[in-house]
Amino acid sequence: MQKQKSESRIAVYYELTKPKIWYLLVFTAFGAALTASHIYEIEISPATWLLMLFSVAAGSAAANTLTNYHDRDIDAIMERTKGRPLPSKRISPAEKARNFGLVLAGISLVLALSISFTTTLEQGIWATAFIAFGLLNNVLVYSYGLKRNSRTNIILGGLCGGSPPMIGWVAVTMTDLWTMGLAMAGLVFIWIPMHIWALTLHFKEDYNKVNVPMLTAVQSEKTSARAIAGSTVVMVLFSIAPFFITTESGEEMVSDVYLWTAIASGALMIGLSIWVIFKPIEKASWTLFKFSSPYLAVLFIALMIDSAL
């Protein structure tokens, strides 16, 4: 009986961290690291892999936990979120969740800094800086500062999405960090508005109920659909950028395998966004949202495969 209670408690705290979100972010860090490893033929030690992946996992889980703590009041009202651990009182008092999030944040920073012992001090410091930036941007800038006050909240509040790929890259090398590393981070950052706006359009009544001014909740359906379509086109155009980036010696980092994958998957996303224009809050926006996560994963898989060839 005691074991069942313990397992149940673990499951509730695990749910609190929104694992579907941090799974994808950890995957982008993994993809960036493996791509850098292939391009520069640098072997990644098992210790570096563990420190990098667990630091990103802990940091992402910490950010999700702390934003869940801050949003527990509106989550209790919204139909989509009222079953979460805090509004459903499966974790009580709420301060337990806050403390759990702070512990995870501390663990993530320590793990990132420990990369210094398996690589170089510079790499460990940069990894720690990116973890810290991600936490501050997601929790303070987005959740506490912008989410309930600005319809453009997810744009500045989404900068944190680029942190995991940057951490994955610096765990391998500092070379071309501000070209290819930044481009991979940009893929996530530019993907976020399209992903979130498709979700909020589908659940716009929920967001209006709690006065959270997400752009696609407060604008007309027509304007919202155009914003989603526009952000999707920008995402697809930007996804081609890695094809044009070269190493310091002038060699291509990726080739046609990535390019055609980006074009084909991007065409699908643009097609879905056009569907949203004609059917804004029916199946179209939800379908676009559901396809958006696999789309990002496909881009990173293509980068890993292409760089290995």
N, C-alpha and C positions, 0 to 999 in steps of 0.2 A: 504493500500500500504506500509506504513512504517513498519507494523508488518511483511509483507512478506519479506521485505528487511532484517529485523532483524533476522528472522528465517533462511533466506538464508545464512547470515553471520555466524550464529552459526553453520550451517551445514558444511560450508567450513572449519572453524577452527576445528570442530570435525573430519572431514576427514583428516586434517593435522596431527592429532595425531595417525593415523593408528590404528583405534579401533580394527580391527581384531587381531592385535598383542597383544595389552594390555588386551583384553578380556581374552585371553588364559593365560597370565601371572597372571592376577588377580585370575583366576580360580585355578592356582597352589598354590597361597598363601592361598586361601580359603580351598583347599584340605589339605594342610599341617596343617593349624590351626584346622580343624575339625578332622583330624587324631590324632593330639596330644591331642585334647580334649577328644576323645574316649579312647585313650590308658591310659591316666592318670586320667580320670574321673574329668576333670576340666571344670566347666561351664564358657563359654565366655560371658561377659556382652555385651549388645547391643552397648554400647559406644566403647568398644574395637573392636568389629566387624567393626563398621563404620570407626573408625580411621585407622585400619589396611588395610581394603579394599580400602578406598579412598586414602590412602597414596601410596599404590602400583599403583593404577590407575593413580594418578596424576604424580607419578615418571616415570612410563612407558610412559605415554603420553608426558611428558616433554622430555624424551630421544628421542622419535621418532620425536618430533617437531624440536628439535635442530639438529638432524642428517639430517632431511629434509632441514633445513636451510643451512647446510654446503654442502649438495649434490645438491643444486638447479641447479648448472651449468651442471652437468652430467645428472641430471634428465631431463633437457630440451632437451637432445640429444637422450636419450634412448626411444625407442618406448613404452616400458612397463610403463614408468614413466612420460612421457611428459605431461600427463593430470592432474598431481598432482597440488594442489593449488598454489604452488610457480612458477613452470615453466609455468603454464597456466595463470599466472598473476591475478588469482582470489584473491590473497592476495598481495598487493603492497602498499608501498615498502616492500621488504623482511624483513627488520628489525622489522616489526610488528610481524612476525612469531618468530623471535629470542626472542623478548621481552616476547611474550606469553609463549614460552618454559621456559624462566628463571623464570617467575611468577609461572608456574606449578611446577617447580623444588623446588622453595621456599616453596610452599604450601605443597608439599609432605614431605619435611624435617620437617616442623612444625607439621604436622599431625602425623608423625612417632614418634617424640619426645613427643607428647601429650599422647602417649600410656603409658608414665610414670605415668600419673594421674589416669589411670584405672587399671594398673597392678603394676609394680615396676619400680623404676628409672633405674635399670640395664636393664630391658627388653626394656624400651623406648630408652635407649642409643644404645643398640645393633640394634634395629629396624632402628634407624636413621643412624647408621653406615652402615648398609646393603643398605639402600636407597642411601646414598652418594656414596658407592662403585659402585652400579649399574649405577648411573648417570655418574660417572667419567670413568668407564670402557667402557660404550657404546659410550659416546660422544667423550671423549678425546683419549682413547686408540684405540678403533675400528674405529670410523668415521674419526677423525682427524689424528691419528697416523698410523694405519695399513691398512685400507681399500684400499687405492690407492698405497700401497707400498709393500705389502707382500701377497703371495699366500696362506699363512696360517693365514690370517687376522681373519677369523671367529673363529679360535680356541681360541687364547688369547682374542679376542674381544667378545667372547661369554660367558665369565665368569659371566657377568652381569645377564645372564638368570637364574642363581641360586639364585639371591637375593630375589625374591618374596617368594619362599617356606621358605627361612630362616626367612624372616620377619613374615610370617604366623606362623611359629613354635615359635619364641620368643615372639610373642604376647600372647601365651598361657603358655609357660613354658621354662625354661632354661635347664631343664633336658634332657639329651641325645641329645642336640643340635648338637654335633659334631659326632654323629653316625647316628641316623635316620633322623634328620633334614638335615644333610649334604648329606645323601643318596638321599633324595628327591630333594635337590638342584642339585645333580649330575645327576639325571634323565633329568633335563632340559638342563643342560650344555652339556651333551654328545649327547642329541637329536639335538641340534642346528646345528652342522656341516652337518649331514645327511639332515636335513630339507632345509638348505640354499644351499648346493651343488646340490641337486636335482633341485632346482629352477634355479640356475645359469647355470646348464648344458642345461636346456631347453631354456634359453635366452642367450646363450653364445655369440651370435653375438652382442647383445646389450652391453654386458660388454666389449667385445673386441673393440667395436666402441669408447668407452670412456677410454680405457686403464686402466680399473680396473682389477687387476690380481687375480680375484677369482680363486681358484685352478681348478675348473671344467670348467672354461672358457679358461684358458691358456694351460692346459694339453690336450693331445689327448683324443678323446672320449673313447678309451679303458682304458687308465689310469684313467680318470675321473670316469668311471663306476666302476672300481675296488675300487677306493677311497670311493665312495658312498656305495658300498656293504660292504667294510671293516668297515666303520663307523657304518653302520646299524647293523652288527654282534656285534660290541663292545657295541652298545646301548642295544641290546636285552640281551646280557650276563649281562650287568650291571643292567638291569631292574629287575633281579632276586635277586640282593643283599639285598633289604629290607626283604626278607623272612628269611634271616639268622641273622638278627639283633635282639638282645634281650634287654630288659630293664635292669637297674642296678641290679634288683633282679633276673635276669635270665629268665624272662618270654618272650615268643615270642610276637613280636609286631603285626605281621600279620601271616596269615596261608595259607592253601591251596587255598582259594578263590582267593587271590592275585596271588599266584604262578602260577596257571593254566591260569589265565587271562593274565599274563605276557607272558607265554609260547605260548598260542594260538595267541595272537595279535602279538607277536614277530615273530612267524612263518610266518604270513601274510606279515609282513614288509620285512623279509628276502626273501620271494618269489618274492615280488615286486622289490627288489634290484637286484635279479638275472635276472629278466626281463630287467632291465636297462642295464645289461651287454650285452644282445643280441640286444636291441633296445634303444641305449643311448639317442638320442635326439628326438625320436618320442614321442608317448604317454606315454612311460614307465616312464621317469623322471618326467613328469608332474603329472602322476597318483601317483607316490611315494610321491611327494610333497603334493598333496591334501590329501593323507591318513595320512601323518605324524602328522598333528595337532590333528585329532581325536584319533590317536594312543596314543599320550601323555595324552590327556584328559581321555582316557579309563584307563590308568595306575593309574592316580590320583583318578578316581572314584572307582577303585578296592581297592585302599588303604583306602579310606573313608569307604566303605562298610565293608571290611574285619575287620578293626579296631573296627567297631561298633558291630560286631557279638560276 
